Amino acid sequence: MNKSIIFLEEIDNIAQKEIPEEVLKRAKRSLLDYLAVTCAGVKFQVDKLQRYYSFTQPEEGKFRAVGTGKDLALKEAVFLNGLNSHALDFDDGTNSGIIHLGGPIFSLLIPLSQRYKAGLDDMLRAAVIGYETSYTMAVSIQPGHKAMGYHATGTCGTLGAALAAGYLLGFSGEERFQAFAAACAAASGTLKVLDDGSELKPYNVAKTALLALTSIQLAKSGFKGNADPLGGRGFFKMMTGKDDIKLHPVLSNGTYAVQKSYTKPYASCRYTHPAVEAAIHMRDKIKPEDVVKIDIRTYDLAVFGHDHTKILGSYNAKMSIPYAAAAGMIYGKAGLKEFSEEAVKDEKILGLTKKIHVEADKELSAAFPELQAAVVTIYTKDGKVTERVDFPKGEPENPLTDAEFRSRYDGLMDYAGVEPSVSSEVFGGVYKENVKVEELVRNL
């Protein structure tokens, strides 16, 4: 049984069908989310980017590195798009796949759409296929894949971005297969980037988009891969250590992967969100200065690498459930400002962070991924208060309203320093007919 052929045929069956309008509408929101988060990511790491430009002297070209105002060579634009899209850890993803979906895909599709003068609708259809590919691969190998130390955004994201690009560019079935085979050989991504104050998590997305680009270039050049890149000692074995991986069905539960994705209202790792929201709910009842301790129970996958109370910087704070919950408790929000380099040195929030303990709960662990919950108990000298959150804001089960999404988009663009007239033009342009991708990004 050739698992690769079976999977690619299932994906192609979706690609040959008319994608429902509500799915394309969700993809438009995903694109707007990507553009705003990427522009803000440029601002967040602007000092490092300036040093990058100075050292690498990137080649000028015709392809916009989103949010930088620079037109660069194709590979430079793809790489920097990926790097900036994940800088804030504010991009979309899914819990069941434990993967960020849009970053690698749009980072590649936008410059390719510029090169080949693709329309927005064509790019969005390709993105929908990419989302389905990355997600299906991820849920087929999770949670064991994460347990081995892999970052699915880097591994499965390579496959999704490569197939999305193949469909965008009208590759033949054989060319798409070979692009997929090359992507399977290239895929990599380590979760070690979460440890010890590392700032390399965005690099996983940057190289993923670039590896997907080289995969389609090899396929178009006639390089052939293995007859079954998923099976045997291929992708599944490499990513799980197992031979008996069962392919998850595409369009699981009758919905497209892009519809399963969350939009983050809080600027931290998704594992932190239930606790953040619970803390925000409880702050009207308890003052931060009255807190003796806080216990947080959540599912086991969310604990390791996210329970630290020693904060080494902004990147590290975004990964910390204690810090994020403390931010929610003190400020009533957990946005970009609360994770700035200045904020993560504030003794008030660091003091509360140290009073928070996180542990895995057997019941909540068994409920994952159907529920991604946390139970927060705050103790004071006068007693305790408990709050449970099963679906924090931004999940498909509890989505942002149109007004909330627009406010988030505007806030990110404002943080990035994008002129309101430009950000409004981009937002409206996504909903116009017969728009070229070039028109959307040329002023960003």
Stockholm file with secondary structure:
# STOCKHOLM 1.0

chainA/1-444         MNKSIIFLEEIDNIAQKEIPEEVLKRAKRSLLDYLAVTCAGVKFQVDKLQRYYSFTQPEEGKFRAVGTGKDLALKEAVFLNGLNSHALDFDDGTNSGIIHLGGPIFSLLIPLSQRYKAGLDDMLRAAVIGYETSYTMAVSIQPGHKAMGYHATGTCGTLGAALAAGYLLGFSGEERFQAFAAACAAASGTLKVLDDGSELKPYNVAKTALLALTSIQLAKSGFKGNADPLGGRGFFKMMTGKDDIKLHPVLSNGTYAVQKSYTKPYASCRYTHPAVEAAIHMRDKIKPEDVVKIDIRTYDLAVFGHDHTKILGSYNAKMSIPYAAAAGMIYGKAGLKEFSEEAVKDEKILGLTKKIHVEADKELSAAFPELQAAVVTIYTKDGKVTERVDFPKGEPENPLTDAEFRSRYDGLMDYAGVEPSVSSEVFGGVYKENVKVEELVRNL
#=GR chainA/1-444 SS CCHHHHHHHHHHHHHTSCCCHHHHHHHHHHHHHHHHHHHHHHHHTHHHHHHHHHHHCCCEEEEEETTTTEEECHHHHHHHHHHHHTTTSCSCEETTTTEECHHHHHHHHHHHHHHTTCBHHHHHHHHHHHHHHHHHHHHHHTTHHHHTTBCHHHHHHHHHHHHHHHHHTTCCHHHHHHHHHHHHHHCCCBGGGGSTTCCCHHHHHHHHHHHHHHHHHHHHTTCCCCSCSSSTTSHHHHHHSCSCCCCCCTTGGGSCHHHHCBCCSSSSCGGGHHHHHHHHHHTTTSCGGGEEEEEEEECGGGTTTTCCCCCCSHHHHHTCHHHHHHHHHHHSCCSTGGGSTTGGGCHHHHHHHTTEEEEECHHHHHHTTTCCCEEEEEEETTEEEEEEESSCTTSTTSCCCHHHHHHHHHHHHHHHTCCHHHHHHHHHHTTSSSCBHHHHHTTC
#=GC SS_cons         CCHHHHHHHHHHHHHTSCCCHHHHHHHHHHHHHHHHHHHHHHHHTHHHHHHHHHHHCCCEEEEEETTTTEEECHHHHHHHHHHHHTTTSCSCEETTTTEECHHHHHHHHHHHHHHTTCBHHHHHHHHHHHHHHHHHHHHHHTTHHHHTTBCHHHHHHHHHHHHHHHHHTTCCHHHHHHHHHHHHHHCCCBGGGGSTTCCCHHHHHHHHHHHHHHHHHHHHTTCCCCSCSSSTTSHHHHHHSCSCCCCCCTTGGGSCHHHHCBCCSSSSCGGGHHHHHHHHHHTTTSCGGGEEEEEEEECGGGTTTTCCCCCCSHHHHHTCHHHHHHHHHHHSCCSTGGGSTTGGGCHHHHHHHTTEEEEECHHHHHHTTTCCCEEEEEEETTEEEEEEESSCTTSTTSCCCHHHHHHHHHHHHHHHTCCHHHHHHHHHHTTSSSCBHHHHHTTC
//
